[in-house]
Amino acid sequence: MSTATASAQSSAGGSQSALLLLLKLRTFIALIIVVVFFALMAPNFVSVANAVIVSKHVAINAILAIGMTYVILTGGIDLSVGSIVGLTGMVAGGLLVHGLQLPMLGVVIYPNVIEVVLIALGVGTAIGAINGFLITKLGVAPFIATLGTLYVARGSALLLSGGATFSNLVGKPELGNQGYPFIGSGSILGIPVSIVMLIVLALIAAYVAQRTPFGRRVYAVGGNERAAALSGVRVDRIKIAVYMISGFCAAVVGLIVSSQLVASHPASGETFELNAIAAAVLGGTSLSGGRGLIGGTIVGAFVIGVLSDGLVMMGVSEFWQMVIKGLVIIAAVVLDQLQRRLAANSRQG
């Protein structure tokens, strides 16, 4: 091999490595670009007050996306999270307004706020467990199973109130169920509760994914399910667990949304699943499973949140916002495929 040929190959390899690095950092680069763009185009975009507002909006999508990331890492998908948001919000609202009615005993029990929160989280986690059961034990495809529970959960939310809204969720002193709005509107050390919850959940989720045997098994199942099973991983248990995590995260969002509005509406959470999937994919989580990071998902949620709020501040039509979001998601998937090809070529070289 001549010196010129070796030099050309070295140069090509260096260019490919640089491009691969840029693709790995694409989410951070995209976030910087959108922040700089809106800072220049929207005068009030760069301010502490707006940063807090954007972060509160991002927290909702990011918490949903954390659960979605775990599901996608196993090669699955969860379309039911938006409906779980609506259902758990309605469960919380119904318990606060009407209590838990026991007709056979002729009594009505009004749980306190902590009990309401635990019941709502239990409902979301249980729906996630049902999704996992349908997928692992009955062999239903994840797309179909979660599409079915999407309709079941949304219909159940409507049935709880006959399609009406549970309003004024402030509780009553004599019932001992006050304090619910604190979840969505309160703050801890000056930081909104929803942002604190995002930070805590993100740190726990990242640690579990990267530092625990469970996290390694999640990646193993998504990377090669057959090989994972042969190596002793209980694939069904892992899949059920990740759908339970997704349902739990959706329930957390349901509580945040309903407490922010101080009202529960059965239509809450519509299309939230799309933003969660978009944040995970934009953050580098592969739809084929086995690759992705919680940190990347959080950055992806910030990209979508900043993009949405920035377009609103610029007065861009909601219709154009949908078009732009769709193009961003398509671009993210295309870049992910390009990254996979470059990584494969790099390993072969």
N, C-alpha and C positions, 0 to 999 in steps of 0.2 A: 504494500500500500504506500502510495507516494505521500510526501509531506503535505502537499496541497490538499489531497483527498482527506487525510486525517484531520487537517485544520478545518475543512469544510464541515465534516461530520461533527467535530467538536463544537463548532459554531452553531450548527443546527440543533445539537443536543442542548446547548446552553439556552438558545431561544425557546426551545420546547419547555425546558425547566422553568424559565421565567414566566412563560404563558401559563403553565400549570399553577405556579405560585399565585399569579394574578387571579386565576379562576377560583382557587381556594379562598382567597381574600375578597371575592366579589361582593359578598354581602356587606362587609365593612366599607368597601369602596362605594357601593351604592348608597349606603347610609350617609356617608360624608357628602356625596354629590347632592342628594336631595336636601340635606340640611343647608348646605351652602346656597343651593338654588333658591330655596324658599326664604332664606335670610336676605337675599338680594331682591327678591320679587315681592315679598310680603313684609312691609315695614315693622309690624308688630309681632312677627314670628319669633324673633330672638328676644325673649323676655322670660323672667322667672315664672310669672303667672302662666304664660302660655306653655312653658316647659312642663309645669305641673299638670295642666289640663291634658296635654298630649300624653304624658306618662300615665295618667289615670285611664285614658282611652286605650293605650297600649296594653296596660295591665290585664284588661279583659281578654283581648285576643291572645296575649302571651301565655296566660294561665291555661286557656283552652289548648293552645299550641303545645304546651309542655306534655299534656296527656296524649295529644295527637302524635307527638314525636315518638313516644314509647310504642304506640300502636304501629306506626309506619316503620319503625326500626325492625319489627318482626315481619314486615312484608304485608301488613294489613291496612285497613282504612276504617275510620269511624265516622259515618255520616249522621249519627244520632245525637251528637253533642249539643247542637243548637236546640233541639227539642228537649233535651234533658235540662238545659238552662231554663227554658220556659216552664217545664213541669216542676222542677225543684223550687223555682220562685213562687209558683202557685201553691205548692205544698206549704211553704213557709208562710205565705200570705193567708192561706186558709186557716192554719193553726193559730195565727195571731188574731184574726178577725172572728172566726167562728169556734175556735178551739177544736179539741178532739171529742166528737160526739159519740157516746156509747148508749144508743137507744134502748138496748136490752136492760141496762142498769138504770136508765133514766137520768144520767148525769152527763155533764160536759166538763172536760178537763182542759184547762188553758196552760199549756207548757210555758216555761220561762224561755227567754231568748236563747240561752245555751242549749236547751233541749230542742228547741225549734231548729237550730243550726245542725245539731247532731242528726235529727230525723231527716232533714233535707239532704245532708251528706250521705246518709245511709241509703236513701232512695236513689240518688245518682250512682252510687257504687253498686247497688243491686242491679240496676239496669245494665251497667257495664258487665257485671257477672253474667247476666242473661245473654248479652252479646257474645261473650266468650264461650258460653255453653253451646249456643247455637252453632258457632263456628267450629269448635273443637269436637264436640260430642255428636252433633247431628250433621256435620259436614257441609253446612251452608256457607257459601262464599261470603267473605266479609262485606263486600259491597251490598249484597242482597240482604244479609242478616241485619246490618245496621240501617239500611234503608227501611226495612220493615219496622224496626224499633223506633225509627224516626217518626213514622206515622202513628204508632201506638202511643208514644210519649206525648206527641202533640195533641192527639185526640183525647188522651187522659187529662191533659192540662185544660182543655176546653170543657170537658165533662165536670171537672171539679167546681166550676162556677157557672156552667151553662153559657160559656163564652164571655162572661162579664169580668170586670177587673176588681181585684181586691185592693181597695184604696185606704189611705191614711193608716199605714202600718206603723204607728207610733206606740201602740199598746196602751194599756190603762193601768194606773197605779193600783187600783183595787184587785186587778188580776195578776199583778206581778210580772207582766210581760213587756215592760218598757225597755228601750235601748237598741232596738233593731236597726234604726237608721245609722247608728255609729259605724256599722260595717262598711257602708258605702260613702258616708260623709265625714266620719270622724278622722282623727289623726293621732299618731303616736310620735312624740318628740318632734312635732311639726311636720311629720311625713304622713300623707294620707294612708289610711289603713289598707286600701287596695294595693298600693305600691309596696307597702311592707309585706303584705301577703305574697305578692309576686316575688319579691327578693327572697323570702324564706323558702317558698316552694321551688324556685329556680335553683337555689343552693342545694337543697335536699335532693332534687331530681338529678342535678349534675353529679353530685357525689355518688348517688346510688348507681347511676349509669356508668360511671368511670371507675369507681373504687370498690364495688361490691361484687360478689359472685353472681347475684341476681342480674346486675347490669351486664356482666360479661355473657351471661346466658341469653339475655335479650338480643345482643348483637349476634351471638352464635346462631340463634334461631332464624334471624333475618338473613344472615350470610349464607347459610346452608342448612335448612331444616333437617334434611335426612342425616347429614353428618352430625348435627347436634344431637339428634335422637340416638344415633349409634354410640355417641360418646357419653351417654348417660343423662343428658339433659331431658327433664320432663317437659316436653314441648307444650303439651296441652295446658299444664299449670302456668307456664310462662305466658301463654297467650291469654288465658283467662285473667291473669294478674294485670297485664297491660291494659286490657279493656276496662277493668275495674279502676285502674288509675285514671284512665280517660274519663270515666263516668264521675269519679270523685272531683276531678278538676272542673268538669262541666257544672257540677253542683255548686262548687265554690263560686263560679261566675254567676250562676243563677241567684245566689244569695247577694252578691255584690250589686248586680243590676237592679234587683227588686228593692234593695235597701237604699240605693242611690235615688231611685224614683219615689221611694216611700209608697210603692204600689206594685202589685203583681199583675201582669197581663199575660194571658195564655199565648200570645203571639211573640213574646220576648224570645230573643235568640235566633230568630229566622235568619238564615244564611251565615250564621256565626261559624258553622263548620267549614265553610269555604275559606274564610279568613284564617282559620286555624291551620288548615291544610296548606294554604299559600305561605303562611309564616314559616312553617316547617320546611317546605320545599325551598323557599327562598333562602332559608338559613343553611342549606346544604344537606338536608336529610333526603336520602335517595328513596324514591317511591318503590324501588325493588327490594328495599330492606337492607339491614346490615351496616349502614353508614349514615352518620349524622351526629350532631352534638347539641346538647341543650342550649349552650351558649350561642351557637349559630341560630337556633330557633328564636331566641330572645332578640337577637339583632334583626332577624327577619321580621319579627313582629313590630319592631321599631321602624323599620323601613316602610312597612305598610301603614302604620299609624301616622308617621310624619307625612307620608304621601297623601293620605286621606285628609288630615287636618290642614295641610298646606294648600291643597287644591280648594278646600272650602274657604280658606282665608283669601285666596285669590279670586273667589267668585266663580270658579269653574262649575259648569253644569254637572248635576249628579249623573246625567247620562254619560258625559265624557269621562267622569271619574270611573265609572264601571268599565269603559273601554280601556282606559289607561291601566287600571288594575289587572285586567285580563291580559294585556300585552306584557306587563311585568311578570306575571305568572308563567306565560309561555316562554319568555326570555330566560327565566330561571331554570325551567326544565331543559331547554336547549343547551344552556351553558353547563348544566349538570351532566348531560350526555357527552358533551365535548370534553369535560374534565375526566370522565370515566375512560374515554378513548385514549386521551393523552396519558393518563396514568397507566393504562394497559400497555401502551407503546413504550413507555419509559421502563416498565418492568421487563419487557421483552428485550429492550436494548441493553 
